[in-house]
Amino acid sequence: MQSGNASYIKKTNQKRILTCVREEGSVSRANIAKKLSLSKPTVSSLVDTLLEEGWIREVGCGEASTNGGRKPVNLTFNPKKSFMIGIDFGGTNVALGIADLNGEVCAYREFPTQEHLNKDLFNVIKQHVDIMKQELKIDDQKILGVGAGIPGITNIDTGIVKEAPALKWNRFPIREKLKEIFDLPIYIDNDVNINVLGEHWKGVGRGKNNLIYIAIGTGIGSGIMVNGRLFRGSNYSAGEIGYVVTDRVHADHYHPVYEGYGFLESIASGSSIGNRLSGRLGKIVTAKEAFELYQQQHKQAVEVVDFALENLALGVANYVSLFDPELVILGGGVSGSFSIIREQMMKVMERYTPGTYEVMPTSFGKEAGVIGAVALFLKESDTLIEI
């Protein structure tokens, strides 16, 4: 038992030292000991181990003490010590990346999902990852593991996707499939959940512990962070804002755009906005085109988009009243029209919510899912890196 305690204390102190080095950027052993209230011999021993394993490096010299003496050697974090694979399974595209320990995406690829969904999806993923590893001149020994985001309800313990309408997956063994191509630790979660983690780690949510991330695209989903931890719910389906009912009259005639989608998605998602305006105009119109027509004050586009945004805003107003977040982050394809959405949303929220809430667009572009997937791996795995 004592040996186990000693091992635990050693690893805990290694994590604390590594976190200190990462936060400080460049710091001496003496300053680490002072900041963490550890003895100098303890710090020296643990630093030697971290140096040997490649987590940190010695660089230059710090400032000498006021009474003279040798200048201390400073320590810096080595983000290239290891890498992680991030995968974002989207209904339209699969995004893949290899990122370092700072979350910098060092290599990135994407390919159309539907072309490979029922054929060679996982083989294509492996091919792209192998090419990226060759580009970066790294092998499997340098890769800690894999994080993956799925657009649907995912049991993170069993590794089974309960339902992902955009991928037509039901009871799909995603972890098992990934294990067939990667002999690595694998962590999976809902795609919007991983986006919350990415924003909290490196984006607009940094330093904030109560966040709501809402992704508006083919459907509408959200991720919730409470006190710095993901709130997943008892069945891993917390945050399914797309199922919120915001209009009783229209709910009586509710028909989802796609099987498995909820009421709010059926009237406020990007696909529903495009489909509704397409029906009125007698031609195919995308959500992006609908917003462009809206800005031109096209009568029917204004009616469709205003109705969608009013319902979206009501759903979000209910949401923030319940969770009282520090920040609401908007992502997904439709977030490209952020200024329009935010203006409409703030009007409704100011009227119906008990407080004032900040609404901001996502920090990331196409790499968002990869960064989030890497954040998931670091959050869930037992490495020395803490985020």
C-alpha positions in Angstrom: 0.0 0.0 0.0 2.9 2.4 0.9 4.5 1.6 -2.5 1.2 2.4 -4.2 0.9 5.7 -2.3 4.5 6.6 -3.2 3.9 5.9 -6.8 0.7 8.0 -6.8 2.4 10.9 -5.1 5.3 10.8 -7.5 3.0 10.9 -10.5 0.9 13.6 -9.0 4.0 15.8 -8.4 5.2 15.1 -11.9 1.9 16.4 -13.3 2.2 19.5 -11.1 5.7 20.2 -12.2 4.8 19.6 -15.9 1.8 21.9 -15.6 4.0 24.5 -13.9 6.5 24.4 -16.8 3.7 24.6 -19.4 2.1 27.6 -17.7 5.3 29.5 -17.1 6.8 28.9 -20.5 10.3 28.9 -19.1 11.1 28.3 -15.4 14.0 27.2 -13.2 14.0 24.2 -10.8 14.3 26.6 -7.9 11.2 28.6 -8.9 9.3 25.3 -9.5 10.1 24.3 -5.9 9.1 27.6 -4.6 5.8 27.8 -6.6 4.7 24.3 -5.7 6.1 24.2 -2.2 8.2 21.1 -2.9 11.7 20.4 -1.7 14.5 21.1 -4.1 15.8 17.5 -4.1 12.2 16.2 -4.9 11.9 18.7 -7.8 15.4 17.9 -9.1 14.7 14.1 -9.1 11.3 14.4 -10.8 12.7 17.0 -13.3 15.5 14.5 -14.2 12.8 11.9 -15.0 10.8 14.3 -17.1 13.9 15.3 -19.0 14.9 11.7 -19.6 11.4 10.9 -20.9 11.4 14.0 -23.2 8.5 15.9 -21.6 10.6 18.9 -21.0 13.9 20.4 -22.2 16.7 22.5 -20.7 17.1 25.9 -22.4 19.4 28.9 -22.0 19.9 30.4 -18.6 17.7 32.4 -16.2 18.7 35.4 -14.2 21.4 35.1 -11.6 20.4 35.7 -8.0 21.1 39.1 -6.4 24.1 37.7 -4.5 25.7 36.4 -7.6 26.4 32.8 -8.3 25.7 30.6 -11.3 22.7 31.4 -13.5 20.0 28.7 -13.2 19.2 26.6 -16.3 15.5 27.1 -17.3 13.1 24.4 -18.3 10.5 24.5 -21.1 7.8 22.1 -22.2 8.3 19.9 -25.3 5.0 19.7 -27.1 6.5 17.4 -29.8 7.3 14.7 -27.2 4.1 12.9 -28.4 1.2 13.3 -30.7 -2.5 12.4 -30.9 -4.9 11.5 -33.6 -8.2 13.5 -33.8 -11.2 12.3 -35.8 -14.4 14.2 -36.4 -17.1 12.1 -38.1 -19.4 14.5 -39.9 -22.4 13.7 -42.0 -20.8 15.5 -44.9 -17.1 15.2 -44.3 -14.7 13.2 -42.0 -12.0 15.5 -40.7 -8.7 13.9 -39.5 -5.7 15.4 -37.9 -2.5 14.7 -35.9 -1.9 17.3 -33.2 0.9 17.8 -30.7 0.6 18.2 -27.0 -0.2 21.9 -27.3 -3.2 21.1 -29.6 -1.4 22.4 -32.7 -2.8 20.5 -35.7 0.4 19.5 -37.4 -1.3 17.6 -40.3 -4.9 17.7 -41.5 -7.0 15.8 -44.0 -10.7 15.5 -44.8 -12.8 13.4 -47.2 -16.5 13.0 -48.1 -18.3 10.8 -45.6 -21.1 9.5 -47.7 -18.9 8.2 -50.5 -17.2 5.8 -48.1 -19.8 5.3 -45.4 -21.0 1.8 -46.3 -17.8 0.7 -48.0 -14.2 1.4 -46.9 -14.7 4.2 -44.4 -12.2 2.9 -41.8 -9.7 1.8 -44.3 -9.7 5.3 -45.8 -9.2 6.8 -42.4 -6.2 4.6 -41.8 -4.7 5.5 -45.2 -4.9 9.2 -44.5 -3.4 8.8 -41.0 -0.5 6.7 -42.4 0.2 9.5 -45.0 0.1 12.2 -42.2 2.5 10.1 -40.1 4.9 9.9 -43.0 4.7 13.6 -43.6 5.5 14.3 -40.0 8.2 11.6 -39.9 6.7 10.0 -36.8 5.8 6.4 -36.0 3.3 4.7 -33.7 5.6 5.0 -30.8 5.2 8.8 -30.8 1.4 8.6 -30.8 -0.4 8.5 -27.4 -3.9 7.6 -28.7 -7.0 8.6 -30.6 -10.0 10.9 -29.8 -13.1 10.8 -32.0 -16.3 12.8 -32.1 -19.6 11.4 -33.4 -22.7 13.3 -34.5 -25.1 11.3 -32.3 -25.8 9.8 -28.9 -22.7 7.8 -27.9 -22.1 5.6 -24.9 -18.5 6.5 -24.0 -18.1 3.5 -21.8 -19.2 0.8 -24.2 -18.0 2.6 -27.3 -21.3 2.1 -29.1 -23.1 4.8 -31.0 -26.8 4.5 -29.9 -28.0 6.7 -32.8 -26.4 9.0 -35.3 -29.0 9.9 -38.0 -26.5 11.8 -40.2 -24.4 8.5 -40.5 -27.4 6.2 -40.4 -25.8 4.4 -37.5 -27.8 2.6 -34.8 -26.1 0.5 -32.1 -22.9 1.0 -34.1 -19.7 -0.3 -32.4 -17.4 2.6 -33.2 -14.6 1.9 -30.8 -14.4 -1.7 -32.0 -14.2 -0.5 -35.6 -11.4 2.0 -34.7 -9.6 -0.7 -32.7 -9.3 -2.7 -35.9 -7.2 0.0 -37.5 -5.5 1.6 -34.5 -3.7 -0.4 -31.8 -3.9 2.6 -29.4 -6.1 3.9 -26.6 -9.3 5.3 -28.1 -11.8 7.8 -26.5 -15.1 8.7 -28.2 -17.9 11.2 -27.5 -20.6 13.2 -29.1 -19.1 15.7 -31.6 -20.6 18.8 -29.8 -19.2 17.6 -26.5 -15.7 17.5 -27.9 -16.2 21.0 -29.3 -16.9 22.2 -25.8 -13.7 20.7 -24.6 -11.7 22.2 -27.4 -13.1 25.7 -26.7 -12.4 25.3 -23.0 -8.9 24.2 -23.7 -7.8 26.6 -26.4 -10.7 28.8 -27.6 -13.1 31.5 -26.4 -14.1 29.3 -23.5 -10.7 29.3 -21.9 -10.8 30.2 -18.3 -14.5 29.8 -18.1 -16.0 26.7 -16.5 -19.7 27.0 -17.3 -20.2 26.8 -21.1 -22.9 25.9 -23.6 -21.8 25.2 -27.2 -24.5 25.1 -29.8 -23.8 23.6 -33.2 -26.3 24.6 -36.0 -25.9 22.7 -39.2 -27.8 19.7 -40.7 -29.2 19.3 -37.2 -28.9 21.3 -34.0 -26.9 19.9 -31.1 -25.2 21.3 -28.0 -22.6 20.5 -25.4 -22.8 21.5 -21.8 -19.9 22.1 -19.4 -20.7 22.6 -15.7 -18.0 23.5 -13.2 -15.3 22.5 -15.7 -16.7 19.1 -16.5 -18.9 17.8 -19.4 -22.5 17.2 -18.4 -23.4 14.1 -20.4 -26.7 13.0 -18.6 -27.7 9.6 -17.4 -28.0 8.2 -20.9 -25.3 10.2 -22.6 -27.9 12.3 -24.4 -27.7 15.6 -22.4 -27.7 18.6 -24.7 -30.0 17.4 -27.3 -31.4 20.9 -27.8 -32.7 19.9 -31.3 -35.5 18.0 -29.6 -36.7 21.2 -27.7 -40.3 22.2 -28.6 -40.6 26.0 -29.0 -44.0 26.3 -30.8 -47.0 24.4 -29.6 -49.1 25.2 -32.8 -46.4 24.0 -35.2 -45.6 21.0 -32.9 -49.1 19.6 -33.6 -48.1 19.2 -37.2 -44.5 18.3 -36.5 -42.7 16.1 -39.1 -38.9 15.9 -38.8 -36.8 16.8 -41.8 -34.9 13.5 -41.4 -35.9 10.5 -39.3 -34.4 10.8 -35.9 -34.3 14.5 -35.7 -36.2 16.7 -33.2 -38.7 19.5 -33.4 -36.4 22.5 -33.2 -34.1 20.9 -35.8 -37.1 20.6 -38.1 -37.7 24.3 -38.2 -34.4 26.0 -37.3 -31.5 23.9 -38.5 -29.6 24.8 -41.7 -31.1 21.9 -43.6 -34.7 22.9 -42.6 -34.1 26.6 -43.5 -32.9 25.5 -46.9 -35.7 23.0 -47.4 -38.4 25.4 -46.4 -37.2 28.2 -48.7 -36.7 25.7 -51.5 -40.3 24.6 -51.2 -41.5 28.2 -51.4 -39.3 29.1 -54.4 -39.6 25.9 -56.3 -35.8 25.4 -56.6 -33.1 24.0 -54.4 -31.7 26.6 -52.0 -29.0 26.0 -49.4 -28.9 27.6 -45.9 -26.1 29.8 -47.0 -28.0 31.1 -49.9 -31.1 31.6 -47.7 -29.1 33.9 -45.4 -27.7 35.8 -48.4 -31.3 36.3 -49.7 -32.3 37.3 -46.1 -29.6 40.1 -46.1 -31.0 41.3 -49.4 -34.5 41.5 -47.7 -36.0 38.9 -50.0 -39.5 38.6 -48.7 -39.9 34.8 -48.5 -36.3 34.4 -47.2 -37.0 36.9 -44.4 -40.1 35.0 -43.4 -38.4 31.6 -43.3 -35.2 32.8 -41.6 -37.0 35.0 -39.0 -39.3 32.1 -38.1 -36.3 29.8 -37.7 -34.2 32.2 -35.7 -37.1 33.1 -33.4 -37.6 29.5 -32.5 -33.9 28.9 -32.1 -33.6 31.9 -29.8 -36.5 30.7 -27.7 -34.8 27.3 -27.3 -31.6 28.9 -26.3 -33.4 31.3 -23.9 -34.9 28.3 -22.1 -31.5 26.7 -22.1 -29.6 29.5 -20.5 -32.3 30.2 -18.0 -31.8 26.6 -16.7 -28.0 26.5 -16.8 -26.9 30.1 -16.3 -23.7 29.7 -18.4 -20.8 32.2 -18.5 -20.8 32.0 -22.2 -22.8 30.6 -25.2 -20.7 29.6 -28.1 -22.2 29.1 -31.6 -20.7 26.7 -34.1 -21.7 24.6 -37.0 -22.2 25.5 -40.6 -24.9 28.1 -40.0 -22.6 29.9 -37.6 -21.1 31.5 -40.7 -24.1 33.8 -40.5 -23.3 34.6 -36.8 -24.0 38.3 -36.9 -27.6 37.7 -38.1 -28.2 34.9 -35.7 -26.8 36.7 -32.7 -28.8 39.9 -33.3 -32.1 37.9 -33.4 -31.1 35.7 -30.5 -30.1 38.6 -28.2 -33.5 40.3 -28.8 -35.4 37.2 -27.6 -33.0 36.4 -24.8 -33.1 39.9 -23.4 -36.9 39.6 -23.3 -37.3 36.2 -21.8 -34.2 35.4 -19.7 -33.4 36.5 -16.1 -29.9 37.7 -17.0 -27.6 38.9 -19.7 -25.6 36.3 -21.5 -22.6 36.6 -23.7 -22.9 34.9 -27.2 -19.8 34.4 -29.3 -18.8 32.4 -32.4 -16.5 29.4 -32.3 -12.8 30.1 -32.2 -12.0 27.4 -34.8 -12.6 26.7 -38.4 -12.5 23.3 -40.1 -10.0 22.0 -37.5 -12.5 22.5 -34.6 -13.5 18.8 -34.4 -9.9 17.6 -34.5 -8.8 20.0 -31.7 -11.9 18.9 -29.7 -11.1 15.2 -30.3 -7.6 15.7 -29.1 -8.9 17.6 -26.0 -11.2 14.7 -25.3 -8.2 12.3 -25.3 -6.2 14.4 -23.0 -9.1 15.0 -20.7 -10.0 11.3 -20.4 -6.7 9.5 -20.6 -4.2 9.0 -17.8 -1.3 11.0 -19.1 0.9 13.6 -17.4 -0.9 16.4 -19.4 -3.8 18.0 -17.6 -6.2 20.3 -19.4 
